[in-house]
Amino acid sequence: MRYAVLAARLLIGGLFVYASLYKILDPVAFALSIRNYGLLPEAWSNVAALALPWIEILAGGFLILGVQTKPSALLTTGMLAVFVVAVCYAYATGLDIDCGCFSSPSSSPGRVGLYHIFRDSALFLVSLFILIADRGHLSLADLLMRFPQAATEHA
């Protein structure tokens, strides 16, 4: 079970770090992606475009390292739940927009579809699995607990 949790942490953590990179580098394009959903006022989409990528990169990095995994998994699970709802809304209302997950609207391969709903739903379930099943094994904290003298010698 601990290896399944580790694999899930690496998958979700890696995806969140990867997804945050273009958003950090181009917050204007990400704000446009958020605005395209029509769910937030323009000012809020700008705030979300500035804050969300940093939350994603921190939560993803923490999952990869196994630091604060429960709070990080709670964050990623919550964000994925919001993403699923937003993508379902876009699909149900026929919005011809990019999901805004990994690229800007100008470089988008196409509109939101069933693939995005299934992908984000599967990722939600993987993140939920981490939240429920993680016991801190194979993490940075676990390593430091196993070798406390090594941690104090390098400090």
C-alpha positions in Angstrom: 0.0 0.0 0.0 2.8 2.4 0.8 4.2 2.2 -2.7 0.7 2.9 -4.2 0.5 6.0 -2.0 4.0 7.0 -3.1 3.1 6.6 -6.7 -0.1 8.6 -6.2 1.8 11.3 -4.4 4.4 11.5 -7.2 1.7 11.5 -9.9 -0.5 14.2 -8.4 2.5 16.2 -7.1 4.2 16.1 -10.4 1.1 17.1 -12.3 0.4 20.0 -10.0 4.0 21.3 -10.2 3.9 20.9 -14.0 0.5 22.6 -14.4 1.6 25.6 -12.3 4.7 26.4 -14.4 3.0 28.0 -17.4 0.5 29.8 -15.1 3.4 31.3 -13.1 5.2 32.3 -16.3 2.1 33.8 -17.9 -0.5 34.9 -15.4 -2.3 37.1 -17.9 -3.0 34.1 -20.1 -4.1 32.1 -17.1 -6.4 34.9 -16.0 -8.0 34.8 -19.4 -8.5 31.0 -19.1 -10.2 31.5 -15.7 -12.3 34.4 -17.2 -13.4 32.2 -20.1 -15.4 30.0 -17.7 -17.5 33.0 -16.7 -17.7 31.9 -13.1 -15.7 34.6 -11.5 -15.8 38.4 -11.8 -12.8 39.8 -13.7 -11.0 41.1 -10.6 -11.3 37.8 -8.9 -10.0 35.9 -11.9 -6.9 38.1 -11.8 -6.4 37.4 -8.1 -7.0 33.6 -8.7 -4.5 33.7 -11.6 -1.8 35.2 -9.3 -2.5 33.0 -6.3 -3.6 29.6 -7.6 -0.3 28.6 -9.4 1.7 29.2 -6.2 -0.7 27.1 -4.2 -0.5 24.4 -6.8 3.3 24.4 -6.9 3.6 24.3 -3.1 1.0 21.5 -2.7 2.5 19.5 -5.5 6.1 19.9 -4.2 5.0 18.9 -0.7 3.3 15.8 -2.1 6.4 14.9 -4.0 8.6 15.3 -0.9 6.0 13.8 1.5 5.9 17.0 3.7 2.5 17.9 5.2 0.9 15.3 2.9 -2.6 15.4 4.5 -3.0 19.2 4.2 -1.4 19.1 0.7 -3.7 16.2 -0.4 -6.7 18.1 1.0 -5.7 21.1 -1.1 -5.2 19.1 -4.3 -8.4 17.2 -3.7 -10.3 20.4 -3.2 -8.8 22.1 -6.2 -9.5 19.0 -8.4 -13.2 19.0 -7.1 -13.5 22.6 -8.2 -11.8 21.9 -11.5 -14.2 19.0 -12.2 -17.2 21.2 -11.5 -15.9 24.0 -13.7 -15.1 21.6 -16.6 -18.6 19.9 -16.2 -20.2 23.4 -16.3 -18.2 24.4 -19.4 -19.1 21.2 -21.2 -22.8 21.3 -20.2 -23.2 24.9 -21.3 -21.3 24.3 -24.6 -18.5 26.7 -23.9 -15.8 26.5 -26.6 -12.8 27.1 -24.3 -9.6 25.5 -23.3 -9.6 23.9 -19.8 -6.6 26.1 -18.8 -4.8 23.3 -17.1 -1.5 23.0 -18.8 -1.4 25.7 -21.6 -2.7 29.1 -22.5 -5.9 29.5 -24.5 -3.9 30.6 -27.6 -2.0 27.3 -27.6 -4.9 25.2 -26.7 -5.5 22.0 -28.7 -9.3 22.3 -28.4 -12.3 22.8 -26.3 -13.3 21.2 -23.0 -14.8 17.7 -23.5 -15.6 14.4 -21.8 -11.9 13.6 -21.8 -11.3 16.5 -19.4 -14.1 15.5 -17.2 -12.9 11.9 -16.9 -9.2 12.9 -16.5 -10.0 15.4 -13.8 -12.4 13.0 -12.1 -9.7 10.3 -12.1 -7.1 12.7 -10.7 -9.6 13.7 -8.0 -10.0 10.1 -7.0 -6.2 9.6 -6.9 -5.8 12.7 -4.7 -8.6 11.5 -2.5 -6.8 8.2 -2.2 -3.7 10.0 -0.9 -5.8 12.0 1.6 -7.4 8.8 3.0 -4.5 6.3 2.7 -1.3 8.2 3.3 0.4 7.3 6.6 3.6 9.2 6.1 5.6 6.3 4.7 8.4 6.9 2.2 8.4 10.7 2.9 11.0 13.2 3.9 9.5 13.2 7.4 9.7 9.4 7.5 13.3 9.5 6.4 14.2 12.1 9.1 12.5 10.0 11.7 14.4 6.8 10.6 17.8 8.6 10.7 17.6 11.4 13.3 21.3 11.5 13.8 21.9 12.2 10.1 19.5 15.1 10.2 21.2 16.7 13.3 24.7 16.1 11.9 23.9 18.1 8.8 22.2 20.9 10.6 
